[in-house]
Structure formats: C-alpha cells, structure tokens
Amino acid sequence: MSLAYGRDILSIPGPSMIPDRVLQAMHRPAPNIYEGDLIELTARIKTDLQAVARTKGEAIIYIANGHGGWEAALSNVVNRGDKLLALSTGRFTKGWIEIAKPLGAIVEELDFGTNAAIDPQRVEDALKADTSHDIRAVITVQTDTASSVKNDIAALRQALDAAGHPALLMVDCIACLACDEYHMDDWGVDVTVSACQKGLMTPPGLAFNHISEKAWEARQRCTQTTGYWDWTMRRTPDVYYMNFYGTAPTHHLFGLGTALDMILREEGLPNTWSRHNTHARAVWAAIDAWGKDGPMACNVPVKAARSAAVTTVSTGDHDADALRAWCQQQAGLTLGINLGLAELGAARQKGMFRIGHMGHLSPPMILGTLATIDAGLKALNIPHGGGALDAAAHEIAKATAP
Ligand SMILES: *Cc1c(COP(=O)(O)O)cnc(C)c1O
C-alpha cells in the first residue's frame, strides 16, 4: 500500500520546488525576440541578479547548468599553465577542479574534509608561500551541497588580504544564492558562479557569472577564451541576441523574472535569508531530537558552518537508502542521496542522505517533510529519539513570535 496520492514534495538540494506562479509565467506563447517586453524583461533580470548577489558587478547569463557556469568563469581568466588554489569542503570544489584541468590549469588543492569549513589560516599560509604570485585565482564554494558545509567567505577575503596576494577570489554560490546570506562586493569576491534551479526556483537551464572590475581586468590578459563563454560581448551586447550569443532562453526568462520578483519585491532578500535560516533550524532541531536515542546526526557539528539551503544527515550503520525509498514510495517525498561522501563499499556509504530546504518552502512543507521522515524511521525500525516535530515546531514558533 502507498499513501502517496497528494502533491509530491521534492526535498532534494536542487532542482528545488518550482512555484506555481513561475510555471504559470512560462506557460505562454513564444514572444517576439527582436523587440518589446522580452528585451525590457532581460534588462530587469540583469539588474535583479546584481541585487540578489549584492553587487554592482555585471551579471552574465548563460544557457547552461551549473557546470556550464563553472566553465564559463574559468574560461575567462585561466590561461594554459596558470595556477589555481582550490579549497574543498565536500564534493563540489572537486567538481570545479575537473572543469579546470582540461583548460590547462595547474591546481593546488587544500582539502578541509567533509564536515568542517575552510580554515582561513591554512589559506593565508598557502598564499604567503606563493611568493612569486603564480596563483591566478582561489576557487571554492560558499555552500558545498554534498556535505552541507557553509564557508565563511568574508574570512576568506581577509586571508587573501592578510597574505597580500593578488589572486582573484571566485566563489560558487550555485546551491545557496538567495538562501545563505551573501554580499559579493562587501566580501570582496571577484567572480560569483550561480544557477537558476536552486534558491532561484526556476527550472534548470540558466547559469550566471557575476564579475567584478578586477575580474574584468583579468579577462584582458586571458588569451584562450572561446567564443561562447566569452564575457566580452555578453557584458556589453551591441544587439539583443548577443546577451546569449544566440536565441534567448525566452521561457526561462519569464520564469526567472517572476521568481526574482517574488524574492526581491514581495518577500525582500533579507526576509528570504531569514526564512531559510528558520527552516534550517527546524531541520537541525528535529535531527538533534532523533539523535538523542539513536545514530542520527547532522553531518556538520558546528552550527555556524552549516548551510541554510541543505542538510546532510548521517544515519550511522542504518540504511539511508531504505529510508529514502520508503519516503518516495509510501509518501511521495523525494529526499537527496549521499553524494560521494563515503568510499564505495564502506558501511557509511548507505548511512547518509540529504534534506534540501532551499527556495520555495513554507512551514507546512518543511514540517511535512520532517514528519514524513519521522514516520519512515518508525516504519523501518530505525532507532531515534522522540520529540523531533515538537522541537522543529518550536524553532518556527520562536522565529515568528510577535
Ligand atoms: C548543483 C551544484 C552545482 C552543479 O550544478 P549543475 O546544474 O548540476 O551543473 C555546482 N556547485 C554547487 C555548489 C551546486 O550545488
């Protein structure tokens, strides 16, 4: 028997739940791509994208997923033989490194493990050791979607400054733009890479590069940039289609325009950040309660190093895949898989899953997700403490009390 006959809920860390209004905005006939509304909408989206990353730097739009955003960013600043310093806190910087290598970058990786944030002192030391300033850029993620570690980007900027190193600071915010607080200009970030399908609540298909003045200068010394990824024409297009180096992603723009309206004009970005915080705290409170009598725990012990967009949960020796399957089949709830945090074949391999809590999410959605997991733990006899829903409700109440 299955009970999954209501609306399905997707609690994975991207793509995220798409608001009905975003879907409805996309459900319309093909528009004029030479003049009129679409041209104005595109200009507004570019300004809104700057607002959402808190920057005066241009927002460049690609028809691509996050991997495309990664390649775009590096293609504009890396020459064959250039050095990069890559800071890993899970899987996703490692993914970016795989994009960097075929471009000819020589990558030095500092690995901070899978459940703790970057240690800025180690970064400062590595940069100080590079006395000839060969390192062109420091690349990392704000939120690592596999480990759910959130890095302190302002502290990273301070490490670069303390070392007196001129490298670009390039940050992947794909998981957490409009979820975790982010201030590109105040934190001195040179390139922000993001995409539309997570915090920005739009179907996968658009990637973004936000670029600082310093990044634009770095583009000038790059000699191997290929046409499609080149920032140059897209930054100051002389005709509309050069925004996209080809046909505009018409319906994605309609959807994204509505999503940005919802975030910036209706909710307000600081409220969006704090809603994500509240929902994250509700998730952590539930996991803490489960963990009081059983193996469940948040993967990241230090709260300040946890993302507000996604939580990686350890189930110890118990089979998280069975729990996910139960939630899917019996309840219509999709949870995130363990993304390569354990060695293949290790006991822990099946001992992790992820709860996405990014984007279009309200208390009944997140409390429903937690209650469903609670039911799954009971159905599968996975040991867990009681009071998880009470603890989660308490966090929501605390954040909204008059
Ligand atoms: C999702 C994600 C990516 C990859 O995005 P795709 O759209 O799957 O290519 C890269 N980095 C982070 C931090 C992500 O969360």
The ligand as an SDF file (V2000), in Angstrom:
LIG
                    3D

 15 15  0  0  0  0  0  0  0  0999 V2000
   24.1630   21.9920   -8.0100 C   0  0  0  0  0  0  0  0  0  0  0  0
   25.5340   22.4870   -7.8270 C   0  0  0  0  0  0  0  0  0  0  0  0
   26.4630   22.5040   -8.8690 C   0  0  0  0  0  0  0  0  0  0  0  0
   26.2170   21.8900  -10.2080 C   0  0  0  0  0  0  0  0  0  0  0  0
   25.1390   22.4000  -10.8550 O   0  0  0  0  0  0  0  0  0  0  0  0
   24.5540   21.6220  -12.1340 P   0  0  0  0  0  0  0  0  0  0  0  0
   23.4000   22.4670  -12.5420 O   0  0  0  0  0  0  0  0  0  0  0  0
   24.1520   20.2630  -11.6430 O   0  0  0  0  0  0  0  0  0  0  0  0
   25.6140   21.5700  -13.1560 O   0  0  0  0  0  0  0  0  0  0  0  0
   27.7020   23.0660   -8.6210 C   0  0  0  0  0  0  0  0  0  0  0  0
   28.0130   23.5730   -7.4250 N   0  0  0  0  0  0  0  0  0  0  0  0
   27.1530   23.5520   -6.3860 C   0  0  0  0  0  0  0  0  0  0  0  0
   27.5660   24.1250   -5.0720 C   0  0  0  0  0  0  0  0  0  0  0  0
   25.8830   23.0090   -6.5540 C   0  0  0  0  0  0  0  0  0  0  0  0
   25.0310   22.9760   -5.5240 O   0  0  0  0  0  0  0  0  0  0  0  0
  1  2  1  0
  2  3  1  0
  2 14  2  0
  3  4  1  0
  3 10  2  0
  4  5  1  0
  5  6  1  0
  6  7  2  0
  6  8  1  0
  6  9  1  0
 10 11  1  0
 11 12  2  0
 12 13  1  0
 12 14  1  0
 14 15  1  0
M  END
$$$$
